[in-house]
Each structure stands twice: as C-alpha cells, then as structure tokens.
Amino acid sequence: MKSERFENYIERIVREELNRFLEQDRSICRCNKCFQDIMTLTLNNLPPMYVASDVGHIMTMFNLTRDQVRAQVMVELIKAIEQVKNNPRH
C-alpha cells in the first residue's frame, strides 16, 4: 500500500491568519507555547477539511475562498487569542 499525504486545509488557513494577527498586534505573545495553544484551541473548534488528492486540493481551496469559512476561522481564532492572552501557560 502506497503512503498517502493528507493535509488539513483549515490548519493552513488558521496558521496564515494567526501569522497576520501576530504581525499586526504586538500584544499577542509570540512564544512557541502560546502559538501552539492558540492553534490547538482554534483547530479544536473548527471542522477539519482533509484532502488527499489534487482534485481534493482544488475543491477545498475553492470552498475556502468563501467568506463564511474564513469568517468562522476568524471568530474561533479571536476567541483563542483572547483566551491565551488572559491565561498564558508560560
């Protein structure tokens, strides 16, 4: 059996958006623990979108351009950032 590569496109979007937040808001801690906590809190509150084929990648990217998906990511990301800011583990 051939080893397949799976990718969660929601994780990619969350990472991109978190990096944008970190560039814009200096009050967000940039340590590895806080970054990981924000990522995991956000991802645990969003449905995964795993793909394993080129067609799946194309369809998922098309779906992720929709405003509703991006808005859902932003809402969960903001919640996670505030939670980690208020209760950092470092």
SETOR-78430 format. One record per atom (N, C-alpha, C): residue number from 0; residue in one letter; x, y, z. Coordinates in Angstrom, 3 decimals. Each point is the difference from the previous one (the first is absolute). Layout:
BEGIN
NODE   num   residuo          u          v          w
NODE   NUM         A          X          Y          Z
...
This chain:
BEGIN
NODE   num   residuo          u          v          w
NODE     0         M      0.847     -1.179      0.000
NODE     0         M     -0.847      1.179      0.000
NODE     0         M      0.892      1.241      0.000
NODE     1         K     -0.315      0.922     -0.854
NODE     1         K      0.769      1.225     -0.150
NODE     1         K     -0.365      0.987      1.117
NODE     2         S      1.017      0.664      0.530
NODE     2         S     -0.230      1.004      1.033
NODE     2         S     -0.599      1.245     -0.631
NODE     3         E     -1.117      0.445      0.530
NODE     3         E     -0.683      1.178     -0.512
NODE     3         E      0.294      1.217      0.877
NODE     4         R     -0.088      1.149     -0.586
NODE     4         R      0.198      1.254      0.721
NODE     4         R     -1.362      0.643      0.212
NODE     5         F     -0.303      0.266      1.246
NODE     5         F     -1.251      0.655      0.344
NODE     5         F      0.310      1.386      0.535
NODE     6         E     -0.869      0.945     -0.263
NODE     6         E      0.213      1.352      0.491
NODE     6         E     -1.328      0.590      0.454
NODE     7         N      0.024      0.636      1.169
NODE     7         N     -1.168      0.695      0.512
NODE     7         N      0.096      1.458     -0.457
NODE     8         Y     -0.817      0.372     -0.975
NODE     8         Y      0.076      1.358     -0.535
NODE     8         Y     -0.437      1.043      1.019
NODE     9         I     -0.840     -0.363      0.935
NODE     9         I     -0.393      0.952      1.048
NODE     9         I      1.228      0.379      0.817
NODE    10         E      0.874     -0.952      0.273
NODE    10         E      1.224      0.305      0.752
NODE    10         E      0.850      1.019     -0.755
NODE    11         R      0.091     -0.155     -1.292
NODE    11         R      0.778      0.946     -0.811
NODE    11         R     -0.584      1.416      0.117
NODE    12         I     -1.311      0.119     -0.097
NODE    12         I     -0.646      1.307      0.080
NODE    12         I      0.175      0.600      1.394
NODE    13         V     -0.173     -0.804      1.044
NODE    13         V      0.168      0.496      1.376
NODE    13         V      1.429      0.511      0.198
NODE    14         R      0.972     -0.748     -0.466
NODE    14         R      1.405      0.404      0.140
NODE    14         R      0.259      1.332     -0.733
NODE    15         E     -0.515      0.126     -1.208
NODE    15         E      0.175      1.240     -0.766
NODE    15         E     -0.639      1.188      0.720
NODE    16         E     -1.219     -0.194      0.474
NODE    16         E     -0.698      1.100      0.673
NODE    16         E      0.659      0.350      1.331
NODE    17         L      0.459     -0.994      0.741
NODE    17         L      0.687      0.266      1.265
NODE    17         L      1.279      0.790     -0.265
NODE    18         N      0.727     -0.362     -1.023
NODE    18         N      1.212      0.751     -0.330
NODE    18         N     -0.320      1.449     -0.355
NODE    19         R     -1.129      0.238     -0.655
NODE    19         R     -0.424      1.381     -0.291
NODE    19         R     -0.294      0.753      1.301
NODE    20         F     -0.699     -0.661      0.910
NODE    20         F     -0.287      0.624      1.295
NODE    20         F      1.286      0.351      0.729
NODE    21         L      0.956     -0.930     -0.021
NODE    21         L      1.264      0.232      0.701
NODE    21         L      0.766      1.183     -0.594
NODE    22         E     -0.102      0.195     -1.307
NODE    22         E      0.648      1.146     -0.642
NODE    22         E     -0.654      1.319      0.406
NODE    23         Q     -1.315     -0.030      0.194
NODE    23         Q     -0.752      1.226      0.236
NODE    23         Q     -0.148      0.356      1.474
NODE    24         D     -0.011     -0.985      0.860
NODE    24         D     -0.300      0.243      1.424
NODE    24         D      1.181     -0.443      0.866
NODE    25         R      0.746      0.945      0.483
NODE    25         R      1.193     -0.293      0.810
NODE    25         R     -0.349     -0.464      1.419
NODE    26         S     -1.262      0.063      0.378
NODE    26         S     -0.369     -0.446      1.347
NODE    26         S     -0.167     -1.522      0.081
NODE    27         I      0.033     -0.682     -1.137
NODE    27         I     -0.106     -1.462     -0.017
NODE    27         I      1.395     -0.581      0.215
NODE    28         C      0.115     -0.875      0.985
NODE    28         C      1.285     -0.639      0.279
NODE    28         C      0.409     -0.871     -1.187
NODE    29         R      1.279      0.045     -0.329
NODE    29         R      0.518     -0.739     -1.133
NODE    29         R      0.777     -1.255      0.395
NODE    30         C     -0.043     -0.361      1.264
NODE    30         C      0.739     -1.199      0.414
NODE    30         C     -0.663     -1.244     -0.603
NODE    31         N      0.766     -1.073     -0.077
NODE    31         N     -0.471     -1.232     -0.613
NODE    31         N     -1.215     -0.584      0.721
NODE    32         K     -0.007      0.074      1.335
NODE    32         K     -1.132     -0.555      0.767
NODE    32         K     -1.298      0.726     -0.316
NODE    33         C      0.066      1.324     -0.017
NODE    33         C     -1.214      0.779     -0.295
NODE    33         C     -0.458     -0.242     -1.435
NODE    34         F      0.937     -0.048     -0.942
NODE    34         F     -0.347     -0.273     -1.388
NODE    34         F     -0.713     -1.351     -0.106
NODE    35         Q      0.573     -1.022      0.623
NODE    35         Q     -0.604     -1.334     -0.042
NODE    35         Q     -1.369     -0.020      0.680
NODE    36         D     -0.121      0.689      1.126
NODE    36         D     -1.289      0.038      0.703
NODE    36         D     -1.075      0.671     -0.850
NODE    37         I      0.351      1.102     -0.647
NODE    37         I     -0.966      0.691     -0.861
NODE    37         I     -0.395     -0.895     -1.169
NODE    38         M      0.980     -0.620     -0.617
NODE    38         M     -0.295     -0.895     -1.136
NODE    38         M     -0.922     -1.144      0.426
NODE    39         T      0.346     -0.682      1.095
NODE    39         T     -0.801     -1.171      0.390
NODE    39         T     -1.393      0.394      0.479
NODE    40         L     -0.110      1.080      0.742
NODE    40         L     -1.336      0.453      0.422
NODE    40         L     -0.864      0.323     -1.209
NODE    41         T      0.571      0.689     -0.955
NODE    41         T     -0.756      0.358     -1.205
NODE    41         T     -0.391     -1.236     -0.789
NODE    42         L      0.973     -0.869     -0.264
NODE    42         L     -0.282     -1.188     -0.817
NODE    42         L     -0.986     -0.950      0.661
NODE    43         N      0.016     -0.077      1.321
NODE    43         N     -0.949     -0.875      0.700
NODE    43         N     -1.436      0.489     -0.105
NODE    44         N     -0.189      1.253     -0.380
NODE    44         N     -1.346      0.555     -0.121
NODE    44         N     -0.445      0.190     -1.447
NODE    45         L      0.756     -0.554     -0.924
NODE    45         L     -0.351      0.084     -1.418
NODE    45         L     -0.057     -1.395     -0.602
NODE    46         P     -0.874     -0.200     -0.985
NODE    46         P     -0.026     -1.307     -0.662
NODE    46         P      1.221     -0.154     -0.902
NODE    47         P      0.656     -1.152      0.031
NODE    47         P      1.160     -0.203     -0.866
NODE    47         P     -0.433     -0.137     -1.458
NODE    48         M      0.903      0.323     -0.891
NODE    48         M     -0.225     -0.186     -1.450
NODE    48         M      1.236     -0.686     -0.562
NODE    49         Y      0.055     -1.311      0.132
NODE    49         Y      1.145     -0.764     -0.495
NODE    49         Y     -0.167     -0.308     -1.478
NODE    50         V      1.106      0.082     -0.712
NODE    50         V      0.017     -0.360     -1.417
NODE    50         V      1.189     -0.918     -0.252
NODE    51         A     -0.128     -0.839     -1.035
NODE    51         A      1.076     -0.944     -0.311
NODE    51         A      0.300     -0.075     -1.487
NODE    52         S     -0.689      0.792     -0.814
NODE    52         S      0.240     -0.065     -1.441
NODE    52         S      0.061      1.402     -0.578
NODE    53         D      0.503      0.095     -1.214
NODE    53         D      0.052      1.305     -0.660
NODE    53         D     -1.391      0.592     -0.198
NODE    54         V     -0.966     -0.841     -0.365
NODE    54         V     -1.375      0.482     -0.167
NODE    54         V     -0.535      0.481      1.341
NODE    55         G      0.305     -0.742      1.057
NODE    55         G     -0.430      0.412      1.337
NODE    55         G      0.609      1.330      0.394
NODE    56         H      1.262      0.207     -0.333
NODE    56         H      0.663      1.269      0.294
NODE    56         H     -0.696      1.148     -0.729
NODE    57         I     -0.299     -0.199     -1.268
NODE    57         I     -0.641      1.053     -0.798
NODE    57         I     -1.384      0.311      0.552
NODE    58         M     -0.786     -1.018      0.284
NODE    58         M     -1.359      0.219      0.519
NODE    58         M      0.026      0.664      1.371
NODE    59         T      0.929     -0.417      0.845
NODE    59         T      0.085      0.576      1.338
NODE    59         T      0.420      1.460     -0.077
NODE    60         M      0.974      0.316     -0.841
NODE    60         M      0.427      1.388     -0.141
NODE    60         M     -1.158      0.854     -0.505
NODE    61         F     -0.798     -0.531     -0.913
NODE    61         F     -1.174      0.724     -0.479
NODE    61         F     -0.959      0.263      1.143
NODE    62         N     -0.262     -1.023      0.812
NODE    62         N     -0.916      0.148      1.131
NODE    62         N      0.543      0.953      1.062
NODE    63         L      1.316      0.011      0.205
NODE    63         L      0.585      0.851      1.036
NODE    63         L      0.011      1.473     -0.381
NODE    64         T     -0.252      0.303     -1.255
NODE    64         T     -0.058      1.404     -0.385
NODE    64         T     -1.337      0.621      0.403
NODE    65         R     -0.919     -0.802      0.384
NODE    65         R     -1.290      0.527      0.413
NODE    65         R      0.136      0.784      1.299
NODE    66         D     -0.720      1.072      0.064
NODE    66         D      0.057      0.880      1.159
NODE    66         D     -0.447     -0.687      1.287
NODE    67         Q     -0.965     -0.896     -0.087
NODE    67         Q     -0.529     -0.658      1.193
NODE    67         Q      1.074     -0.829      0.700
NODE    68         V      0.791     -0.740     -0.749
NODE    68         V      1.047     -0.833      0.595
NODE    68         V      1.065      0.883      0.632
NODE    69         R      0.426      1.027     -0.721
NODE    69         R      1.010      0.917      0.541
NODE    69         R     -0.522      0.710      1.244
NODE    70         A     -1.255      0.391     -0.012
NODE    70         A     -0.584      0.671      1.160
NODE    70         A     -0.018     -0.934      1.205
NODE    71         Q     -0.334     -1.258     -0.208
NODE    71         Q     -0.022     -0.985      1.079
NODE    71         Q      1.409     -0.180      0.576
NODE    72         V      0.995     -0.055     -0.857
NODE    72         V      1.392     -0.111      0.453
NODE    72         V      0.369      1.218      0.834
NODE    73         M     -0.342      1.185     -0.466
NODE    73         M      0.352      1.235      0.702
NODE    73         M     -0.658      0.060      1.381
NODE    74         V     -1.260     -0.375      0.094
NODE    74         V     -0.709      0.015      1.285
NODE    74         V      0.698     -0.911      0.998
NODE    75         E      0.294     -1.221     -0.403
NODE    75         E      0.644     -0.948      0.912
NODE    75         E      1.425      0.423      0.339
NODE    76         L      0.689      0.585     -0.946
NODE    76         L      1.357      0.470      0.239
NODE    76         L      0.024      1.147      1.006
NODE    77         I     -0.904      0.930     -0.142
NODE    77         I     -0.082      1.124      0.949
NODE    77         I     -0.319     -0.500      1.403
NODE    78         K     -0.918     -0.941      0.113
NODE    78         K     -0.326     -0.585      1.316
NODE    78         K      1.228     -0.651      0.627
NODE    79         A      0.727     -0.769     -0.804
NODE    79         A      1.181     -0.700      0.515
NODE    79         A      1.093      0.984      0.404
NODE    80         I      0.203      1.035     -0.777
NODE    80         I      1.013      1.014      0.336
NODE    80         I     -0.342      0.650      1.334
NODE    81         E     -1.233      0.367      0.180
NODE    81         E     -0.409      0.638      1.265
NODE    81         E      0.163     -0.958      1.168
NODE    82         Q     -0.361     -1.256     -0.185
NODE    82         Q      0.122     -0.989      1.073
NODE    82         Q      1.461     -0.185      0.392
NODE    83         V      0.889     -0.079     -0.963
NODE    83         V      1.415     -0.194      0.288
NODE    83         V      0.599      1.271      0.590
NODE    84         K     -0.418      1.155     -0.487
NODE    84         K      0.480      1.270      0.588
NODE    84         K     -0.366      0.085      1.481
NODE    85         N     -1.206     -0.413      0.333
NODE    85         N     -0.488      0.090      1.377
NODE    85         N      0.548     -1.094      0.905
NODE    86         N      0.444     -1.107     -0.583
NODE    86         N      0.496     -1.131      0.775
NODE    86         N      1.229     -0.637     -0.644
NODE    87         P      1.083      0.739     -0.157
NODE    87         P      1.180     -0.599     -0.631
NODE    87         P      0.613     -1.085      0.882
NODE    88         R      0.574     -1.017     -0.634
NODE    88         R      0.591     -1.120      0.755
NODE    88         R      1.502      0.127      0.169
NODE    89         H      0.595      1.112     -0.372
NODE    89         H      1.449      0.141      0.131
NODE    89         H      0.365      0.767      1.257
